[in-house]
Amino acid sequence: MNPFFYGGAVGGNYFVDREKEIATFLADLKQQNKIFLISPRRYGKTSLIFKIAKLLKKENFLIAYLDLYKVTSLEQFASLYAKALAMATETKIEKVIKFIQSIISSLRPKITISPEGEISIRMEVEPEKKDVFSLLEKLYNAPEEIALKRKKKFVLIFDEFQEILSFGGEGIEKSMRADIQYHKNVGYVFSGSKKSLMIDLVSNSSRAFYKMGKVFFLNKIPHDKFFHFIKNGFVKTRFKISKAAVSQILSVTSEIPYYVQYLAHEVWNNCIEEKKVDEERVLKTACEIVTSQSPIFLTIWDSLSLSQRRVLQAIASSGGENIFSHEFMRGYHLGPIGSVQTSIKMLLKKGILEKENKTLNFSDIWFKEWVKVTL
């Protein structure tokens, strides 16, 4: 079995470190605290959340998980909320359906079950907005009521929490806080990957969630921990791998967990016959990955203006620090500062670039490597 995994939340032997983060989260959630987890994409926040949820379940906690990434309306949010509460509370499918029907009866939910047992919900009517907010208030208070009735602690986890702004606006923040601030038997995790939105959510004194709980920024996995994980993954499957090759895997991927696992996985597959890994094979594999995604990158590239392309080439070549300095802009022929600012704003909006502190980074490491080739 390939000892490396990518493309979804990792667990078991694929999970790397995060011991300090796990200990901190468990301690806070056992005291029914509220945590705001802010993490760049592909840093493994969802894997961390699932790990913590699994450990809490072993201690008889009720766990509800809501991924808001694809939610586009208040009605969908209410349905997802009800489904998450039902799945956390009931074990038999009949009781899950009955729970959902009872708690969001005003939406007249149409519930279907796939052959794999996945429940999906759609509404037969479109209710008034005020009625949906009234229903949501009922849902917000349900975990506290369930916890008291079942004599168990409850933890609710909201993944990509910043998305509530797109379908509910600040009104939903206020209504949610108005109820959950009084809960004594429920812990909350509000997790998000859009840093600027999440920071404003918790640091802006005019916002409802201002100073409502602990803010936790998820960093990269420590270098030595990841180095050991990669080396051990190859060694335990009887591969020979040099220290330089392990370091190369970490360097090429900027030590971002998703990309580390991705590259290590593909290197393992490419070297399965000789069972020997060196720097050359790592770089060759990385090149193959980038080439395989070239059609996608070409589509993105064609959609960009000339100014945006120049900015990306400059950042890919020498990094995203001090990009507005005279030397940087002159050295890469970026043109007027106003044009550069506009380009960066659009690249951030499109999700091609991300801002970490004062540094601009590519959201996709492989796209960065592809852009380097176009220089």
Stockholm file with secondary structure:
# STOCKHOLM 1.0

chainA/1-375         MNPFFYGGAVGGNYFVDREKEIATFLADLKQQNKIFLISPRRYGKTSLIFKIAKLLKKENFLIAYLDLYKVTSLEQFASLYAKALAMATETKIEKVIKFIQSIISSLRPKITISPEGEISIRMEVEPEKKDVFSLLEKLYNAPEEIALKRKKKFVLIFDEFQEILSFGGEGIEKSMRADIQYHKNVGYVFSGSKKSLMIDLVSNSSRAFYKMGKVFFLNKIPHDKFFHFIKNGFVKTRFKISKAAVSQILSVTSEIPYYVQYLAHEVWNNCIEEKKVDEERVLKTACEIVTSQSPIFLTIWDSLSLSQRRVLQAIASSGGENIFSHEFMRGYHLGPIGSVQTSIKMLLKKGILEKENKTLNFSDIWFKEWVKVTL
#=GR chainA/1-375 SS CCSCCCSSCCCGGGCCCCHHHHHHHHHHHTTTCEEEEECCTTSSHHHHHHHHHHHHHHTTCEEEEEECTTCCSHHHHHHHHHHHHHHHHCCSHHHHHHHHHHHTGGGCEEEEECTTCCEEEEESSCCCHHHHHHHHHHHHHHHHHHHHHHTCCEEEEEETGGGHHHHTHHHHHHHHHHHHTTCSSEEEEEEESCHHHHHHHHHCTTSTTTTCSEEEECCCCCHHHHHHHHHHHHHTTTCEECHHHHHHHHHHTTTCHHHHHHHHHHHHHHTTTTCEECHHHHHHHHHHHHHHTHHHHHHHHHTSCHHHHHHHHHHHHHCSSSTTSHHHHHHTTCCCHHHHHHHHHHHHHTTSEEEETTEEEESCHHHHHHHHHTC
#=GC SS_cons         CCSCCCSSCCCGGGCCCCHHHHHHHHHHHTTTCEEEEECCTTSSHHHHHHHHHHHHHHTTCEEEEEECTTCCSHHHHHHHHHHHHHHHHCCSHHHHHHHHHHHTGGGCEEEEECTTCCEEEEESSCCCHHHHHHHHHHHHHHHHHHHHHHTCCEEEEEETGGGHHHHTHHHHHHHHHHHHTTCSSEEEEEEESCHHHHHHHHHCTTSTTTTCSEEEECCCCCHHHHHHHHHHHHHTTTCEECHHHHHHHHHHTTTCHHHHHHHHHHHHHHTTTTCEECHHHHHHHHHHHHHHTHHHHHHHHHTSCHHHHHHHHHHHHHCSSSTTSHHHHHHTTCCCHHHHHHHHHHHHHTTSEEEETTEEEESCHHHHHHHHHTC
//
